């Protein structure tokens, strides 16, 4: 395991727990809903031979506490946190990998701070605006049902119904079992996801034209990505829609929506390949 340096960064409204390992160009990894820095624990070790890998708990998750627990979830606030974290660590444009809602945050970061981005890999961003017709309606129903089911059925029934709707099975998860402490953090993050993040992502207005303008006036590149077994589910279909609109090829990665946890080493090797192909 690589040596990890952990620290805290004070940002407006929160203190951000972050971890740094490895050497080389900075690679910021932004986790999705229910996660924290630990979802990248194994994949980051496999990347640390070529990159300075930065992982963190997003505000409201695990060790990154909110000053105001009732704060409204906004994608823009989370991308501002990523902007401030990068600014504290490097003066150079960084590589960025974002998973699920973390991919949406990475896209917002690229739209508003393109000078900080060398290349972004948005892995299965759940952006309904990138879907067409019935697919968009069906995906909206899935997200709205998650929010409603959380209120009616409670945490676990709603969560497992949702994960099956995006192609995850009960036995999908980390290749190494989480500790009791990690399980406690994950449950709290699941609650935050369903009560705050899911409505926030659903209400986010993605501006494709702003992203295209940012890319045309900077050296940043975006290469959307999907899991090999999740291409029929709406987060992967959203990534394909983004690739189509940007006129770039889609990058396929091992496994599903959380392939970086299921097969961390093959996933890391594929990420190295994709990043090296961009420059």
Secondary structure, DSSP 8 states (H G I E B T S, - for coil): ----EEEEEEETTEEEEEEEEESSEEEEEE--TT--GGGGHHHHHHHTTTEEEEEE--TTSTTS-BSSTT----HHHHHHHHHHHHHHH-SS-EEEEEETHHHHHHHHHHHH-GGGEEEEEEES---GGGS-HHHHHHHHHHHHHHHHHHHHH-HHHHHHHHHHHTT--TT-S-SS---HHHHHHHHHHHHHIIIIIHHHHHT----HHHHHHHHHTSS-EE--EEETT-TTSHHHHHHHHHHHHHT---EEESSSTTHHHHSHHHHHHHHHHHHHHH-
